[in-house]
Amino acid sequence: MKCATKQEDGGIVYWACFSPPGDWFSVYDGKSDGSSAVVDWEVGSRWGSISNADGAGTDRYKKKDFTESVTIRFRICLGRWSTKTVTAGTCSGWVSNLT
């Protein structure tokens, strides 16, 4: 399992983790700020996002189905669930892993 994290004031506030067995994402929102934690992902020519709009202190889990043994890139961002958008300038660096 690998995770992308976003820190504020020296602590991790948001994270997205990818677990290759079963292609599971976990998206954690650790701050009450009106934004949703969003994992932005890319696998080959496929891309997408998963939002956690459940509020601060919650984890959202989502199973995907990717081809095995290909590289996935993902990052954690802040966004708006209502508009399905990512807020510019809020994303972590990209993290890579095999599916």
VOMI-234029 format. One record per residue (C-alpha): residue number from 1; residue in three letters; x, z, y. Coordinates in pm, whole numbers. Layout:
BEGIN
NUM, Ala, X, Z, Y
...
***
This chain:
BEGIN
1, Met, 0, 0, 0
2, Lys, 121, -85, 349
3, Cys, -28, 27, 681
4, Ala, -30, -92, 1041
5, Thr, -57, 193, 1291
6, Lys, -131, 243, 1659
7, Gln, 8, 555, 1826
8, Glu, -83, 741, 2142
9, Asp, 87, 1053, 2277
10, Gly, 322, 1062, 1977
11, Gly, 50, 1064, 1713
12, Ile, -118, 797, 1500
13, Val, -468, 735, 1633
14, Tyr, -571, 416, 1449
15, Trp, -454, 261, 1124
16, Ala, -530, -20, 885
17, Cys, -398, -15, 529
18, Phe, -399, -286, 263
19, Ser, -388, -206, -109
20, Pro, -308, -509, -328
21, Pro, -478, -383, -646
22, Gly, -832, -503, -572
23, Asp, -748, -632, -220
24, Trp, -887, -327, -38
25, Phe, -857, -260, 334
26, Ser, -900, 82, 492
27, Val, -959, 97, 869
28, Tyr, -939, 437, 1043
29, Asp, -1063, 515, 1395
30, Gly, -922, 842, 1521
31, Lys, -1034, 844, 1883
32, Ser, -1366, 868, 2062
33, Asp, -1313, 599, 2325
34, Gly, -1606, 358, 2289
35, Ser, -1392, 101, 2104
36, Ser, -1390, 10, 1738
37, Ala, -1077, 3, 1523
38, Val, -1034, -353, 1395
39, Val, -799, -495, 1132
40, Asp, -705, -855, 1207
41, Trp, -578, -1039, 894
42, Glu, -431, -1376, 790
43, Val, -368, -1518, 441
44, Gly, -248, -1880, 445
45, Ser, -512, -2076, 637
46, Arg, -773, -1798, 597
47, Trp, -817, -1533, 865
48, Gly, -1067, -1270, 965
49, Ser, -1127, -920, 1088
50, Ile, -1290, -599, 969
51, Ser, -1430, -351, 1220
52, Asn, -1488, 20, 1186
53, Ala, -1783, 85, 1415
54, Asp, -1870, 417, 1249
55, Gly, -1711, 626, 1524
56, Ala, -1415, 857, 1573
57, Gly, -1274, 1033, 1270
58, Thr, -1409, 780, 1019
59, Asp, -1257, 547, 762
60, Arg, -1417, 217, 665
61, Tyr, -1328, 47, 336
62, Lys, -1374, -323, 266
63, Lys, -1290, -519, -47
64, Lys, -1172, -877, -12
65, Asp, -1083, -1139, -273
66, Phe, -749, -1310, -210
67, Thr, -536, -1534, -430
68, Glu, -280, -1319, -609
69, Ser, 86, -1298, -503
70, Val, 55, -1463, -162
71, Thr, 160, -1310, 168
72, Ile, -98, -1137, 383
73, Arg, -35, -1041, 747
74, Phe, -247, -780, 920
75, Arg, -248, -558, 1227
76, Ile, -465, -286, 1378
77, Cys, -637, -353, 1710
78, Leu, -913, -215, 1929
79, Gly, -1226, -419, 1978
80, Arg, -1597, -432, 2035
81, Trp, -1831, -433, 1736
82, Ser, -2121, -572, 1941
83, Thr, -1931, -888, 2040
84, Lys, -1698, -908, 1736
85, Thr, -1398, -936, 1970
86, Val, -1050, -787, 1980
87, Thr, -937, -638, 2313
88, Ala, -627, -824, 2438
89, Gly, -305, -623, 2441
90, Thr, -426, -350, 2202
91, Cys, -284, -470, 1870
92, Ser, 2, -324, 1669
93, Gly, 278, -543, 1532
94, Trp, 204, -753, 1225
95, Val, 264, -599, 881
96, Ser, 319, -821, 577
97, Asn, 252, -755, 209
98, Leu, 183, -949, -109
99, Thr, -175, -970, -234
***
